[in-house]
Amino acid sequence: MTITVRDVLGLPELQRGDPVVLSDRRLDDVIRWVHVGDVPDLSGLLTGGELILTTGASLANWPQRYLQGLSSSGAVGVVVELGASVPTLPGAVTRLARDADLALIVLRRSVRFVDVTEAVHRRLVAEQYEAVAFDRLVHETFTELSMNRASVVEVVAAAARMLDEPVVLEDLSHQVLTSSIAPHADTAITLDDWERRSRRNTDGRAGTEPWVWSTVGPRGEAWGRVIVPRNPIQRDRTVRVLERAGVALALNRMIERDRTSLHQRAQSGLIDDVVDRRVTTESEIAARAHALGLARARRYWPVVIRVDSTTPDGDPLAAQRRSAQLLDAVSHTVRSGGHTGLFTVRPPGDIHAVVALRPARGQDPESTLTSLADHLHEAVARTAGDTRCTVAVGEPDGGLVPAIRALADAAHVAEVAGAMSGRRRPFYRASDTRLRGLVAVLKDDPRVQAFAESELRRILTEAPEHLELLRNHVQLNGNKAAVAQRMHISRPALYKRLRAVEDILEVDLSDPESLLSLSVATMIYDVGRAARADGERTIGPAAASPPPRSR
């Protein structure tokens, strides 16, 4: 809090003197101190910003010299107490005070100057003490945060609480890394069109918004700015807090030198907030996403990239490094294609992304997705070596929030498609996996295996040569003509063999429920056998069991 000449004029201690303002110059100037003096020349005793209390002897005798001396010394005004020694002032005093740009106040009744000076100095000292106490609080708060290795989010939130202002941390590309918006502010409004507004507020050009900021990072190696994106009430205090917050953020960055960038952490944090429903307002979510670099689009595509694990079990550091490398590769590939997105890593190492596509001229979304998926496969192969990669794409539902929440469905599709055998697609949708995909996921479940075993046990043990016939019969939904054509056998021969299968299994192959059960059972059997074959190829002949010795 500051004290002006007008504030002093309103003090009860001065009001008792029935003050009259003769010169209204500098009434709203801040005073630094109150000084009492009657000598003709006070210039050697003042340092600037003082309000002078006097009985008026020197002012009455040498008005021009007295006022010019005060003005040249930086004083802001004079309070004159009229009394027996000086009942009136010369008529030219008012004009001289205005010409000297000084406030001039006359007291028509006597007051105790000591009461006035005590009241003013008490407020000035209280203000200085408050400033010292606040500086101590700032120092202790950010020192404790640094010692406790507080996160970037915690440091920014502490600055916002201390100032009761919105605080934003951005990188050198003017992308928002994190923000803490005060309760009385609106996130969507604060972050709206952030990149353009921030670029305009980097050099203090005329016409820009009155932001306050501090650079973050060592001199010559700055990596961001911490900003209050408006004109705060107490600008000096805001500068001090942002400077200390910048130091704490720089220390945090030095401590956490890992492969995951702050920008990617901010994107992951936004996705977490939406998935966990900590933030539900579409406008706020969209503002944060666009501030993080996601382009505005009519549709957003949920994309999940699943890569088979190549790291040893029980090595979390290797898994973390691998995930960070894949995240960098995926985000770089998306941006290289002219698209934008939000990216995060989910166990067991899947890369989740919400992508705003930018199709090439004349290219439809399907072709764009195919091209992007092909490039993602290439990027993963360069990063993780010869490992199988599955790309799953969810259905866009227009808004950003539905796209983020649809990542869970896309992850399920990636899991199912990754377990399927056969010819690989550039990317999968839910319609591409269907029942076979579900069976591929559940193939190792003992209950599923028990079901398939109970349905097929007798034909596998007594007549395995009929399994191919059964497989074709259920795949073609019991269409005997189609089965005979596929297997290149005559109708009579087919009927005879089908009756044999019915006798072995003790079922009616024309019954829809029996046909469905056998269809699922053969699918489970085939998926399991394909998985075992893949495992043997992965292990290689050197690790296979040796043949039994001849006796």
C-alpha positions, 0 to 999 in steps of 0.5 A: 500500500502506498501513501499519497499527498491526498491520503495525508490530507485525509488523516484525522490528525491533519483534518483537525487543522481545517486544511485548505488546498491552494495548489492542487498540483501532485496531490496524487503523488506518492510520498516517501517521508514527511519532514518538518522544517522552517529554514529558508533552504531545505535543498541540502536536507531532502532526497526527493518524495518528501511532504514538508510541514512548516509554520510558514516563516521562510515561505512568507519572507522568501516565497520564490526562493523557498518553493524553488528550493523544494521543487529542485530537491524533489519534494512533492508539496508543502503544508503550512500552519498559519498562526500568530507569527504568520497570519497570512501568506503573500498573494503570489504564493499560490501562483508560485507553488503551481509554477514550481509544480508543488502541492500547497495546503494551508492549515487555518488551525494549529495541529501537533506536527508530531501527531501528523508525522507519527501517523504518516510514518507509522503507515510508511513503516507498516508498509515497508514491514509488510513488504519485508514480510512478503519477501520472506514468505516468497523466499521461504515458499519457493525454497521449500518447493525447490528442496522438496523437488516440487513439480512444475504444476505445484510451483506455478500453482504456488505463484498463482495462490500467492498473487491471486492472479492467473499464472501461465508457464510457456515454452519458447514456442509460446506453447502453454506447458501448465497454468494455474487460473485463479478462481475469479478468472476464466481458463477459456478466456485466459488461454484463448488464442494464446500463441498469437497473443503471447508472441505480441507480448515478448518485447513490450511493443506499444499496443500490447497487453500489459502482461508481467513475466519473468524468463525461466532458465539460466542466462543464455539457456532460457527455455520459457517464460512464467507469465501473469497475462494481465495488468496486476494491481501490485506490479512490483510484487508480481515481478518479485514472485515471478522471478522466484518462481522462475528460479524454482522452475529452472531448478526443477528442470535441472533436477528432472533432466529426463527424456520426457519434455515438459510440453509432453507432460503438459499434454499428458496432464490434460488427457489425464484431467479429461479421462479422470473428469477433473475438468469437464468444461469443453471450452476450458479443455479446448483452450488448454489443448489449443494452447498446447499446439493442437490445431482447431478441427471439425473432427479429432481422431483417437489413435493408439499405437501398441508396440510389442515389448522388447525390454526385459521384465523387471527393468523399469528404467529400460521400459521408461526409456523405450516409452519416451523414445517411442513417444518422441518418434510418434509425436515427431511423425505426426507433426512431420505429416503436417498434423497436430496432436496431444500425446501420452504414454499408457501402460504397458507402453502404448502411445495414446494420441488425439490427432487433428488431421491435415489431409493433403489436397484432394485426399480423404481422411481414410487415405490420410489415416493410411498414410499416417499409419504407414509412417508410424510403422516406419518410425516405430521400426526405426526406434524399436527395431523389428517389433510388431506394431499395431495402430488402432483408430477410434471413431471421431465424434466431433468434439475434443472431449469425446475423442479423448474419452474414446482413447480407451476404446481404441486401446481395446481395439489395439489390444485385440488386433495385436493378438490377431494373426493373418495379414496385417493392416496399416490400422484397425478399427473396431469393425476390423476385429469383431469376434475373432479379435475378442477370442484372440484377447481371451485365448489364454483364459482357462475358462475359454480353453476349457470351453474349446476343449469340451466342444472339440475333444472327441473330434481331435482325438478320434477323427482329426481329419474331419476338423477341416470339414468342421471349420469350413462348415461353421465358417460358411454358416452351414451352407452345404453347397458352399462347403462342397465347392470350397473343399472340392467334394461331391454333395453325397460325400459331404453329407456322409462326412457331416453325419460322421462328424455329428455322430462323433460330436453327438450334436446336430449341425443344423441347430443354430446354437450348436453351430455357433458354439462349434464356430467359437470353439474352432476359432479359439483352437485356431487362434491358440495354435497360431499363437503357439506357432508364432512363439516357436518362430520367435524362440527359434530352432536353437531353443526348441526341445531336442528330439527324443533319443532312439533306444 
